[in-house]
């Protein structure tokens, strides 16, 4: 089995931001156990920024992007040193891999990143992956490692994605506020729970939270990858997740739909820059006939998007989007072209507002 394991900042650092050696030691020991059982393992690890804060003796985590990027470079080397030491105890070799969104959006770069990861596994290494915070722009970045982990799981055709955090999984309510909240142990691929809007990060050290983990679970599910959200402190959590043991966190079953990495990015990971409202006929064409979105079916345009941005698409009189896609023109042009037939468009306006290759239908008719 090929397993991608992501561990969050709250699990690998202390409240002060120092890297928790015992947490990384436990994870690496479990990785070794999986390797001994014949499994391949890739690790996605947060903690670089928090580690940099502690290493530099800062009293608080900075808020400006430039400083955060600089200290992530400090923390990343600290973090990787720990992984090399802990993996080395088990005769394993770690391999640092830093990724940015472009590695999944651009087809050539995507294939190159995938081939590199595959080759590292062939060489017997344990890839240790993180976002390249030191150079990622504030506008084009993942923002958390949950999405990176799910996209990596897709790219290497993983069998299982394990998202390790500081809570036991997805609950019926916030367990910190409601003592009667119950753990949800299994979520089906078409379960409405995969569309809920959960809370943000529970700590000031991390950037994820349950919302980003649900988004990652959606990405993985639509990639055909089983996902488990579990507490990093649970005994033998990785081997128990691999075996499919009930109650070890929340398990998300895989979907029978398999999207490309580019479409997974558009559907679940890209930042929304606007909303396109369409009529019933346009929705029918997109959902039933897999067409591109033409201007004639557009009723309203909202937001200040530019060409290449991702927008949500919804039908008039409905609040929930049924699709997402990358637009070919900016909002001003789209607004001016709304409702117009293709023959009536200016020469510099493409026929398709959103081409079908850049569009993902999220809900069936």
HELIX and SHEET records of a PDB file:
HELIX    1   1 UNK A    9  UNK A   12  1                                   4    
HELIX    2   2 UNK A   21  UNK A   36  1                                  16    
HELIX    3   3 UNK A   48  UNK A   55  1                                   8    
HELIX    4   4 UNK A   65  UNK A   88  1                                  24    
HELIX    5   5 UNK A  102  UNK A  105  1                                   4    
HELIX    6   6 UNK A  107  UNK A  122  1                                  16    
HELIX    7   7 UNK A  145  UNK A  155  1                                  11    
HELIX    8   8 UNK A  192  UNK A  195  5                                   4    
HELIX    9   9 UNK A  210  UNK A  221  1                                  12    
HELIX   10  10 UNK A  237  UNK A  243  1                                   7    
HELIX   11  11 UNK A  261  UNK A  264  1                                   4    
HELIX   12  12 UNK A  265  UNK A  269  3                                   5    
HELIX   13  13 UNK A  280  UNK A  289  1                                  10    
HELIX   14  14 UNK A  295  UNK A  297  5                                   3    
HELIX   15  15 UNK A  331  UNK A  337  1                                   7    
HELIX   16  16 UNK A  342  UNK A  344  5                                   3    
HELIX   17  17 UNK A  356  UNK A  358  5                                   3    
SHEET    1   A 8 UNK A  94  UNK A  99  0                                        
SHEET    2   A 8 UNK A 126  UNK A 131  1                                        
SHEET    3   A 8 UNK A  40  UNK A  45  1                                        
SHEET    4   A 8 UNK A   2  UNK A   7  1                                        
SHEET    5   A 8 UNK A 160  UNK A 165  1                                        
SHEET    6   A 8 UNK A 226  UNK A 231  1                                        
SHEET    7   A 8 UNK A 250  UNK A 252 -1                                        
SHEET    8   A 8 UNK A 186  UNK A 187  1                                        
SHEET    1   B 5 UNK A 298  UNK A 303  0                                        
SHEET    2   B 5 UNK A 272  UNK A 278 -1                                        
SHEET    3   B 5 UNK A 310  UNK A 315  1                                        
SHEET    4   B 5 UNK A 323  UNK A 326 -1                                        
SHEET    5   B 5 UNK A 359  UNK A 361 -1                                        
SHEET    1   C 2 UNK A 293  UNK A 294  0                                        
SHEET    2   C 2 UNK A 352  UNK A 354 -1                                        
END                                                                             
